């Protein structure tokens, strides 16, 4: 563990304190507006579905929330940290420590076997190789990939790569998971396994923000935030 990484406040001990607070987010891809003044708060123990048609800004919202894209205006607070006050290295440390990210196409490191690819957040954060690999091995077993730890991503099916991405997102036991269509390429059994693991983050007091086109999956969440043309069309409590 790196001694100079940001230390998250004990936001899980304060249910009223949102783990995610997005305020007035705007972002454009070149001349094309993607987000237009989006506000969103997500509290501990909550799963939020972000829905909307293709091109409505869902993936852009997730990337901005994760600090992978800088907003043109507005603010992003994760786990009590204002991302604008952190430099690139500090934002990366925060993600490795407390934020699991599942992108739509997995994006595993091509040349690393799964055992080390899934362990990468821990290794980059200063964990010793042995404990990091032990945690990775357990995470891979949890998604049914115990026999694939020596495989490189090119040797995996699309579904296996997505399950490995879920394992990597969860290996550090994050407080917050940001997931973009995490089960779109999975069969029903794999999807059920991955979703149970993601909802485990919520069950232990964390939060899940889930981009999805799947109405059944959205209905499983506590809230649905629907985007249209880069803005919030509705924010519904589903409980």
N, C-alpha and C positions, 0 to 999 in steps of 0.2 A: 504494500500500500504506500503510495507516495505521500510524504508528510506535508506537502504544500498544496494539495488539492483542496478545493472548496469544501467546507464542512457544512452539511445541510442542517438547518434548524430542525427541531423535533416536531415537524409539522404533523406527523402521524398521531402525536399525542394531543393535538388540538383539532378536533373534527371540524370546527368552524373555519379553520385556516385552509384555503384552497391549495391543493398541490399544483394546480395549473391555473394561472390567471393571465388571460390574453385580453388586451384592451386596445381598441381602435386599430387593429392590424390592417395595413394595406400593403399590397405587393403586386408588382407587375412583372411579367416576362417580356422584356423589351417594351413594345407599345401596347401589349395586351394585358389589361388589368386581370389579376387572378383573385385578389382579396380586396374587399371594399369595406373597411371599417368594422372588422369582425371582433366581437367581444365573446369571451367564453371563460367560465370558471368551472373547475372540476374539483370536488372535495374528496377527502379520504373515504375509502370504502365504496367507491362509485365507478360504474362502467358507463361510458358515454359513447353512443354510436354517432358518427358523423356521416351523414348520407347526402345524396344529391346526384343529379345527372352527371355524366362525364363532362369535364370542363368546368364544373361549378366551383372548383377551388379546394377540393377535399385534400388531395395529396400535397398541394402547396401549403395548406394550413398545417398539416402534420410536419412538413419539413421546417417551416418557420417556428413552430412550437418546439421542435427538437434543437433549434439553433443551427441547423444545417443550411438554412437560408436566412439572410438578414432581411427583416421587414423594411419597407420604404418608410413606414411611419407606424407608430404604436409601440406597445411594450409587451414583453414576454417575461413572465415570472414562473419559474419551475422550482418547486420545493423550497420556496422562500428566497430564491436567488433571482435578481433582475439580470437577465442575460446580457443586457447592454452594458452592465458594469463588470462583466467578465471578459477576459481576453480569450483568444481562440483556444489556448492550452487549457485554461480553466473551464471553458465550456465542454471541451472534450473530456476532462477529468470528471465533471459532473455527470456526463452521459455514461461514462464507464462505471461509475460508482452506483448511481441511483436511478438511471433511466434506461429501460430496455427499449430498443427500437427494432421493429420488424418492417422492413420495406417490402414492396409488392413483389419484387423478383429475387428476394433473398440477399443477393449481393455478397456472397461469401468470397473470401480471398482465394483466387484461383489456384495458387501453388501450394497451399497449406492443406495437409490432411485434416479431416474434420476434428480430430481430437485437439489439435492446436488452434484451428480456426475458431472453434467454439470457446476455447480458453482465452482467446486473444484479449477480450476486455480486461480479464484479470491479469494477464501477463503485462499488458501495457500499463496497468496501474501498479505494478511493482510486486505482484504476488510471485512466490517461488514457483518454479516449474512443476514440482511434484504436486503440491496442493492445487494448483490451477488445473492440472490435468485430471486430478481426482474429481474436482468439481465438474469439469467438462465431461468426464466419463459418466458421471451420475446424470447430468443434463441430457446427454445423448441417449442413455438408457430410458430416461423419462419420456422421450418422444419415439421410442422404438427403434433407435439407430445404434444400439450397442455393438452390432456386428459390422458397422461401417466406419469405425473411428479412424481406420487407416486410409479410407477413400478420399480422393480429392474431388472437388465439386463437379468436374467434368464427367466423373464416373457415376454421378447420382441422377436419378430421375428428377423431374421438376418438383414432384411432391416431396421427395426426400430432401431436396435442397431447402424447401420451405420449412420443413420440420427442423432441419438443422439451424435455420435462421431463428426459429422460435427458441430452440435450445440456447443459442448464443445470447439472445435477448434476455433470457431468464437466468443465465449462469451466475450472475452476481447478486441474485435475489433483489431486484430493484424495487423501489417504492412506486415507480410509475412506469407504465408500458404504453408506448405510442406505436400502434400497429396499422399498417396500410394493407387492407385485403389479405390478412394473414393466412386464410384458409381457402382462398379462391382456387388454388391448384391442387387441393387435397381431396382424396376420396372421403366418403362419409366417416369411416373409422378414423382416419388420420385427422380429419377436421374436429371430430369429437374429442380426440386426445389433446390436440393443440388448444382447443377452447377451454377444456377443463383446466389446463395448466395456466392459461392466461387469466381465467377467472380466479385461480388460486391467489393471484396477486391482490385482487379485490378482497377476497375472503380474509386475508391477513392484514387488511387495513390500508392497502395501497390503492392505486387508481389505474384504470384502463381507458384509453381513448382509442376507439376502433373505427377506422374508415371502412365502410362496407356498402355494397350495392344490394346485399341480401336482407330482405325485409324480415325474414324469420330470425336471422342473427341480430338485427337491430332491435327486434322486440325483446330479446333476452336482456338487453341493457337496461339501466335505470333511467336513462334519458336518451332522446334522439334529437340531435341538432342537425337540421337540414339546411344545406347551402343551396343557393340559386344565384347565378351570375356573381359569385364572389362575396355575397352577403348572407346573413342568417335569415332564412325564410321562416323557420319556426324552431323553437326550443321546447320540447314536450317532455314532461315528467311521465315516465311509463310505469312507475311503481304503483 
